Amino acid sequence: MGEVKAFIISGEIKKKLTKIPFIKEIKDIKKENAIEKLYTDLGSRHKAKRFEIKIISLEEKENN
């Protein structure tokens, strides 16, 4: 197994009349899995489809 990393993902959810900004910290082994968790979490919380979620930045958090 790989090392678990923390990813900081920021972006916005585009709904009909509003844009909802977000910053999430997600822990996973690969960034692809972290993005999948983000879509799943925001989709269930905000009833957002994947095309409504725009990822602006994805950074790996430094381990200090």
N, C-alpha and C positions, 0 to 999 in steps of 0.2 A: 504494500500500500504506500501511497505517496504522502507527502506532508500536507497537512491542512493549512490553507492560506486564507487570509482575510482580504476581501475585495470591497472597495468603496465604489458604488455605482450611483451616478447622478443622472437625472433626466427629467422628463415631464410626461404627464398623462394628458392627452388631448381629448377632452370631451366636447360636446356640442358648442357650448358658449364659453368654456373656461379651459385654462391650462393649469394643471396641478403639479407643481414642482416636487421632486423628491430626492433624497439622498439616503441610500441604504447601505449598510455594511452586511455582507453575506460571507459566510465561511464555507469553503469547499476546496476540493483538491484541484479542480481545473476551472478556468474562467468560463468555459462553455456551460459547465454545470451550474455555476453561480448565476449566469444569465437566465438559464432555464428556471432556477428557483425564484428569481426576480419576477419573471413573467407570471409564474404560478401564484406567487404571493400577491402581487398588485392586481392581477386579474380577479382573484377571489375577494380581495378587500374592497376594490373599487368598481367591480363589474366591468372591467376594461378588457377589450380584445387586444391581442398582441399588436395589431397595427396602430392602436391608439397609444401605445407606450413607446416613447422615443428615448433611447439611451444617448446621453450627450458625452459622458466620460466614464471610463472604467479604469481604475487604478488598483494595483496590488499594494496593500498596506504594509508598511515596513514593520518588521518584528524587532522591538527594542526591549 
